[in-house]
């Protein structure tokens, strides 16, 4: 979210800015989860093949 910075204590973010920020944070969290999930199962597969 490049349009709003939380350093301005005199001005509250708009509802639209907060909604956009939440969408971006949720998308990033899902992306990180998906990568971690894939890495976890790749590691399990690797360990299974090593036996």
N, C-alpha and C positions, 0 to 999 in steps of 0.2 A: 504494500500500500504506500505508494509514493506521494499521494496527494495530501496526506495528513500526517503530521508529526505530533507526538504526545508531549512535546516539550512546551507547548503553548498552554500555560495554565489558565489564561484569561478567556479561552474560547473552548467550549465543549465540542466534541465531534458530533456531526449530524448522525441521524439514524442510518442514513444511506452509507456514510463512511464506516460506521460500526458494522453494519451488515456486510459490507465489502471485505472488511478486515477479517471478520469471522469466517467468511467463505474462503478467503485465502489461507487462513490458518488451518481450517478443516481440510482443504485440499493438500496442503503440505503434510499434515499429520497422516492422512491416508496414504500419500506417496511414501512416506518414511515407513509406515507400517507394512505396506506391500513389499518394499525392498527388504525389510527385516524378516518378514515371513518367508520370502523366497530364499533368502540366504540361510535361514534356519533349516528349511527342508533340503536345500542343496547340501548342507553340511551333514544332515542325517543320511542322505543318499550316498555321500562320499564315505561315511563311516560304514554303511552297510556293504558297500562294494569292497572295502578293505578287509573284510572278514573272510 
